[in-house]
Amino acid sequence: SQTIHQWPATLVQPVGSPLSLECTVEGTSNPNLYWYRQAAGRGLQLLFYSVGIGQISSEVPQNLSASRPQDRQFILSSKKLLLSDSGFYLCAWSARNRANSPLHFGNGTRLTVT
Amino acid sequence: AQSVAQPEDQVNVAEGNPLTVKCTYSVSGNPYLFWYVQYPNRGLQFLLKYITGDNLVKGSYGFEAEFNKSQTSFHLKKPSALVSDSALYFCALISSGSARQLTFGSGTQLTVLP
């Protein structure tokens, strides 16, 4: 069966420090991968999505970047964190070329920028 | 452009009573619709989806949803609510974009009172 791992679960970082959040998927190949941010426990904002290695699409211009160095690995990064980067970050995958495939989410990373 | 509306931020229901969480959508063409549930500090879990066919879709944990094309609605229902059903519920609509980006509603907090 497919699983998605996201770490760390919680992170407290000072303003101006770098960030690296990692997400890996097991049990499937060639997935679509996504990074979402959830603010205030509600709305989901799509940050990045990827349909293949090295292929990243950004949905919202911001202080963050994403990379996909391997087929089932998706990394969210920042060179210098801002207070506004605080939030709950969710990684997700879906099956490629299957339009009715749902997204499957990791358990998220709670980031607090102080 | 497509959109999803969840008109109720909060729904309260007594344990054992039926529950309904409302969702309406707007999209050109045929919609693919999904319901997700989120427990505190966790990722979203897929509950059910509508692709085509029978308008009544059955999903996990006894939930079901009814697709109504004329009313452009996809309400989530359960005949008898449990306290453990208390969570945040999201309706989502698939995009026609190549990466299958989901459009999420703003979420409805369901509280089942004992």
Contacts between the chains, C-beta under 8 A, distances in Angstrom:
chain1	res1	chain2	res2	distance
A	6	B	43	7.7
A	32	B	99	6.0
A	32	B	100	6.5
A	41	B	88	7.0
A	42	B	88	7.6
A	42	B	106	6.1
A	42	B	107	5.0
A	43	B	104	7.3
A	43	B	106	5.4
A	43	B	107	6.9
A	44	B	44	7.9
A	44	B	90	7.1
A	44	B	104	4.6
A	46	B	101	6.1
A	46	B	102	7.9
A	49	B	99	5.0
A	49	B	101	6.5
A	51	B	98	7.4
A	51	B	99	5.6
A	57	B	99	6.6
A	59	B	101	7.8
A	88	B	41	7.7
A	90	B	43	5.5
A	90	B	44	7.1
A	92	B	43	7.6
A	92	B	44	7.8
A	94	B	100	6.3
A	99	B	32	6.6
A	99	B	94	6.8
A	99	B	100	6.2
A	100	B	32	5.5
A	100	B	49	6.6
A	100	B	51	4.4
A	100	B	94	7.7
A	101	B	100	7.7
A	102	B	34	5.6
A	102	B	46	4.4
A	102	B	49	5.8
A	103	B	34	7.9
A	103	B	44	7.5
A	103	B	46	7.3
A	103	B	92	8.0
A	103	B	102	6.0
A	104	B	46	6.6
A	105	B	36	7.9
A	105	B	43	3.4
A	105	B	44	4.5
A	105	B	45	7.3
A	106	B	43	5.2
A	107	B	41	8.0
A	107	B	42	5.5
A	107	B	43	4.8
A	108	B	41	7.1
A	108	B	42	6.7
A	108	B	43	5.1
A	110	B	41	6.7
